[in-house]
Amino acid sequence: MKESLMDILCDPLDKSELELEVDERDGEEIIEGQLIGTETGEVYPIEDGIPNLLPPDMREE
């Protein structure tokens, strides 16, 4: 995922902002990391460059 997507992404639970934590980056592409809801504290993983913004009860573990 490109970091520029942070301008349009929001927490799907309450539409608040998301904070980005990067674990692995390849140039401008974020490969691994997580998005964290600033109000809810919910964590959304970024795996293989794809953010999983499904609500927690809809994700497969």
Secondary structure as the mmCIF struct_conf table of DSSP 4:
data_model
#
loop_
_struct_conf.conf_type_id
_struct_conf.id
_struct_conf.beg_label_comp_id
_struct_conf.beg_label_asym_id
_struct_conf.beg_label_seq_id
_struct_conf.end_label_comp_id
_struct_conf.end_label_asym_id
_struct_conf.end_label_seq_id
STRN STRN1 LYS A 2 LYS A 2
HELX_RH_3T_P HELX_RH_3T_P1 GLU A 3 ASP A 7
TURN_TY1_P TURN_TY1_P1 ILE A 8 ILE A 8
TURN_TY1_P TURN_TY1_P2 PRO A 12 ASP A 14
STRN STRN2 LEU A 18 ASP A 26
TURN_TY1_P TURN_TY1_P3 GLY A 27 GLU A 28
STRN STRN3 GLU A 29 GLY A 37
TURN_TY1_P TURN_TY1_P4 THR A 38 THR A 40
STRN STRN4 VAL A 43 GLU A 47
TURN_TY1_P TURN_TY1_P5 ASP A 48 GLY A 49
STRN STRN5 ILE A 50 PRO A 51
BEND BEND1 LEU A 54 LEU A 54
HELX_RH_3T_P HELX_RH_3T_P2 PRO A 56 MET A 58
#
